[in-house]
Structures are given as C-alpha cells and as structure tokens.
C-alpha cells in the first residue's frame, strides 16, 4: 500500500490491517486474512482506493490451481487494482 494512503488511514484501521501486511517482494498488499473479516477489510480499503480481493483456501477437484470461489474460501489476499 502506498505510504501516503497508509498515513491517511485512522489508527484503528491501521491496527486492523497491520497483522496481515505482506512481506516485501510479494505482489499482494495484505495476505492470509480470515474470510470472516472480509466486510470489515473491504470497508477500510474503500476509504483509500481500489483493490482486488483474491480468495484463498481449498479448491474443488474441478477448479484450476489459481481459483477458489468465495463460498469455499477460508481466507483471502488483497492486491492493487489493475
């Protein structure tokens, strides 16, 4: 996430996001966020811009390696919008 956008967030929003910050060198901005926090995290991120949510978790046997449906996900990652 851009440093200026991070600076603009209220402290309680920073505290909610901080445990999920991706390590340097990864394409994602935040990762391994539990799916039950989806609405909360989306509400925070909508304050500062557009981001892409990718669902993670078990994949059905008919899905590709890169695809997890929202209903099957147990966590998610956040990427910058294209």
C-alpha positions as CSV (number, residue, x, y, z in Angstrom):
1,X,0.0,0.0,0.0
2,X,1.2,3.5,-0.8
3,X,2.8,5.2,2.2
4,X,0.6,8.2,1.8
5,X,-2.6,6.1,1.8
6,X,-1.4,4.3,4.9
7,X,-0.7,7.6,6.6
8,X,-4.2,8.8,5.8
9,X,-5.9,5.8,7.5
10,X,-7.2,6.2,11.0
11,X,-5.2,4.4,13.7
12,X,-7.9,1.8,14.4
13,X,-7.9,0.9,10.7
14,X,-4.1,0.6,10.7
15,X,-4.4,-1.7,13.7
16,X,-6.9,-3.9,11.9
17,X,-4.7,-4.2,8.8
18,X,-1.2,-4.4,10.4
19,X,-1.2,-8.2,11.2
20,X,-1.9,-9.0,7.6
21,X,0.7,-6.9,5.8
22,X,2.5,-9.0,3.1
23,X,6.3,-9.3,3.3
24,X,8.4,-7.3,0.9
25,X,8.8,-8.8,-2.5
26,X,5.3,-10.2,-2.7
27,X,2.6,-9.0,-5.2
28,X,-0.1,-8.9,-2.5
29,X,-0.5,-5.9,-0.2
30,X,-2.2,-7.9,2.6
31,X,-2.5,-11.7,2.9
32,X,-3.9,-14.6,5.0
33,X,-6.9,-12.6,6.2
34,X,-9.7,-14.8,7.6
35,X,-12.8,-14.7,5.4
36,X,-15.0,-13.6,8.3
37,X,-13.2,-10.2,8.3
38,X,-14.0,-9.7,4.6
39,X,-16.7,-7.0,5.1
40,X,-14.6,-5.1,7.6
41,X,-11.4,-5.1,5.5
42,X,-13.3,-4.1,2.3
43,X,-14.9,-1.2,4.2
44,X,-11.5,0.0,5.3
45,X,-9.9,-0.3,1.9
46,X,-12.8,1.5,0.2
47,X,-11.8,4.7,2.1
48,X,-8.4,4.9,0.3
49,X,-8.9,3.5,-3.2
50,X,-9.5,0.4,-5.3
51,X,-8.1,-3.0,-4.6
52,X,-8.6,-6.5,-5.8
53,X,-9.6,-9.4,-3.4
54,X,-8.5,-12.9,-4.3
55,X,-10.0,-15.7,-2.3
56,X,-7.8,-18.5,-0.9
57,X,-8.4,-21.9,0.5
58,X,-9.4,-25.4,-0.5
59,X,-10.1,-25.9,-4.2
60,X,-12.6,-28.3,-5.7
61,X,-11.2,-31.0,-7.9
62,X,-12.7,-29.3,-10.9
63,X,-11.0,-25.9,-10.3
64,X,-7.7,-24.7,-11.6
65,X,-4.8,-24.2,-9.2
66,X,-5.3,-20.4,-9.1
67,X,-9.1,-20.4,-8.4
68,X,-11.0,-20.6,-5.2
69,X,-14.7,-19.5,-5.1
70,X,-15.8,-17.1,-2.3
71,X,-18.2,-19.7,-0.9
72,X,-15.3,-22.2,-0.5
73,X,-12.7,-19.7,0.8
74,X,-11.4,-19.7,4.3
75,X,-9.1,-16.7,3.8
76,X,-8.2,-14.0,1.2
77,X,-5.5,-11.7,0.0
78,X,-5.6,-8.1,-1.2
79,X,-3.8,-6.9,-4.4
80,X,-3.6,-3.5,-6.0
81,X,-6.3,-2.9,-8.7
82,X,-5.1,-3.2,-12.2
